[in-house]
Structures are given as structure tokens and as C-alpha cells.
Amino acid sequence: MASDYINALLKKEVTRTPVWVMRQAGRYLPEYRETRKKAGDFLSLCKSSELACEVTLQPLERFDLDAAILFSDILTIPDAMGLGLYFVEGEGPKFSKPLTTLDDIDKLSKPDVGSELAYVSEAVSVIKKSLKGRVPLIGFTGSPWTLATYMVEGGSSKSFSKVKGLMFENPNHMHQLLNVLAETVIDYLNNQIEAGADSVMIFDTWGGILNKQSYEDFSLKYMTKIVAGIHRYYEDKTIPVTVFTKGGSAWLEQIALSGCDAIGLDWTIELGEAERRVGSQVALQGNLDPSVLCATPEVIVTEVNKVLDQFKGETGHVFNLGHGITPDVNPDNMKVLVDAVHSYNKVK
């Protein structure tokens, strides 16, 4: 299936700049909130392939998006490892059995992804069938470093002192943990690809909290291992890989060497600068500030055009936000954004 989204990632010819949005299936949509209520809680929603399919398709019914993204959560892997994932309203994800000792890390082993996380590949399969080729389907994972932050901290964190303390004081154990996670992620993404995902994305949400050397040693190294270990070509089609490190714009050159096809950008770097630095090597995805969607339609169109004006190539750009859409956004504003991207005419 030729599509502008896949072609842009592979730097092939496109008919227009493709657009999708991180968390496009989410709490800003009233129909999502209804389905979530029906499911009972967030995890039950993720674990029901039918309901996960329903919410994945919801934004496609409203907006002219160029890709669907699997509805799931990055923390399914640590949950499958027995850490006991649960969600507290207003506080986000937590683990009932976080990794608190070196012994906990020693006991950790790679789960059987095929059985423990079968509900994820089942959801991919159901969504793929329901899409009927309308748009490509994106599979995803959290990066090993980002997963490790939640597993060691026991949930979200402002200082990340526990996981950084482990990294500096016991680097060997940190590497041991990251290696188990990387091996698991490879299986996890390959299962998604085998179930029908057309491209995959690695979300390194917390890579940007590290210094350059630590980022290379404890985050990028393991994403590079994943990129090398997953199916890059499956059933006669190329599977593009996008790597997104939030706060990682200082290290674009290093990320471009990971073997990925595209780099996700947050809003703290100009798209034009990123294109000048690595645009000849990889495609770029991003990078409007999500808060722009809380502004007026006129402002949204202006800001979308500012991002698109910066990109000078004929292809190699997928429009997205610099991070996920927030729950307070009016869905009408999302439509303004998508339509503005598609109606944009580059001034030659």
C-alpha cells in the first residue's frame, strides 16, 4: 500500500505533507471518553482488542489523517514483567512492585511476549482488518531507558533521582536491566509488525533528562540495538522506524546514525535547523508546540504554516506535534490543524 506517510518516512515522492498526531485517539475526544467509560478503566481499554480498535479509529472518522496509531500504552512491557501496573486518576501510571533493589533486577527476565502481550498484537490485527487499507497503521513501544525510569521510580518523577542514582552507582545493573528491556522490545515490535503494523515508533520520552554521554550509553545504544533487531522488511514491504527522544535536539546527528528512517522532533528546535543538520540522512517528524491547539483557528493556521515554511525538501517530512495532544483541546481545533497541513502550498 503506497501512502504519503510511508513514502515521506522513506523519502520517496509524496502528493502532500502527511499528518498524524501523537495521542490522536485520546481524552480530548468525547467519543473516546464514552468508550473509556464503557471499558471501566484505562488498562481494560488497552486489553480489549475490540475497544482498542474502536478508539484507534475514532480520530480517523473526524479528521483527514494520514496514519492510524495503535491505541495502547508504553508500560505494557513492565506490566508483563510482573511489576503490577495501575493508574491513579490525576497522577498517571504507577507500579505496585517497582524495582527497588539490585536483587529485583537480577530476578527480572524477558517475558514471553507472544502470550503475555498477545492482547497487543491481537489489537493490531483487529485494527488492521478494520482499516481496510485506508491508511497505514503505526505500532510503537517505549524506549528501554524510558521504561526503566518508570520501573525504578515506581511511576512518574520530577527528579529521576532513583533511576539516575542506579545508573551512576551501579552502571552494570543498569545495563543489565536495559538489555532485558531491549530484547523484550525487539520481540514486542516484531509481533506488532507480524500482526500488521506498517511502521513502528520508539518513544524515548525521558532520554532528554540525560547528559550527552549518558544518553549515548544508556538510551541511544539500546534504541540502536532495537532498530537493528526488528523486521525492517516484512511480507514484501519496508517497515520504517521513527525514533523520538523528547528533549533530544542536541543529539540529532547521533540519533541519525542509529539506523532509523526518521527522527521525531519536539518543539524546542526549528524544523529548518533539524533539516539542515540531518535532513540528508533521515526523514523528520514534527514539530508544532501542542499548546498552539488551545489558540484560535487563525493562530493555529499561522503556526502550522510557520513550521511547514521551514522545510525545504520535496519529501521527508511528516507533520506532527512536538509531543502528545492535551485533553483540554477542542476537537474542532484539531480539524483546523489537519486541514491546514493538507491545504498548505509551499512558496517556491
NORMO-V551494 format. One record per residue. D_LAST is the distance of its C-alpha to the last C-alpha in whole Angstrom. Layout:
D_LAST, D_LAST
This chain:
30, 26, 24, 20, 22, 24, 21, 19, 22, 23, 19, 19, 17, 16, 16, 15, 15, 19, 21, 25, 27, 30, 33, 31, 35, 37, 39, 36, 37, 40, 41, 40, 43, 45, 45, 46, 49, 50, 50, 52, 50, 47, 48, 50, 46, 45, 48, 48, 46, 46, 45, 42, 41, 41, 39, 36, 36, 36, 32, 31, 33, 31, 28, 25, 25, 24, 27, 31, 32, 36, 38, 40, 41, 41, 44, 46, 46, 49, 50, 51, 53, 55, 54, 54, 51, 51, 49, 51, 49, 47, 48, 46, 47, 50, 52, 56, 57, 54, 55, 57, 59, 58, 61, 58, 56, 58, 59, 56, 55, 52, 53, 53, 49, 50, 53, 52, 48, 49, 48, 44, 44, 46, 43, 40, 42, 43, 39, 38, 40, 39, 36, 36, 33, 31, 29, 30, 32, 32, 35, 35, 38, 38, 39, 42, 42, 41, 43, 46, 45, 46, 49, 51, 50, 51, 48, 45, 46, 45, 46, 46, 50, 51, 49, 48, 52, 52, 49, 51, 54, 54, 51, 53, 54, 50, 49, 52, 50, 46, 47, 49, 46, 44, 46, 46, 43, 42, 45, 43, 40, 41, 43, 40, 38, 41, 42, 38, 35, 32, 31, 32, 32, 34, 34, 35, 36, 38, 37, 35, 39, 40, 40, 38, 41, 42, 39, 38, 42, 43, 39, 37, 40, 41, 37, 37, 40, 39, 36, 38, 41, 39, 38, 35, 35, 38, 39, 36, 33, 31, 32, 29, 30, 28, 30, 30, 32, 31, 31, 31, 27, 30, 30, 27, 28, 31, 30, 28, 31, 33, 32, 29, 26, 25, 25, 25, 24, 26, 25, 26, 23, 20, 18, 15, 19, 20, 17, 18, 21, 22, 19, 20, 23, 23, 20, 20, 21, 21, 22, 22, 25, 28, 29, 26, 27, 30, 28, 28, 25, 23, 23, 22, 19, 18, 19, 17, 14, 15, 15, 12, 10, 12, 11, 9, 11, 11, 14, 17, 17, 19, 19, 22, 24, 26, 29, 31, 31, 34, 37, 36, 33, 33, 32, 30, 28, 27, 26, 24, 22, 22, 21, 18, 17, 17, 15, 12, 9, 6, 4, 0
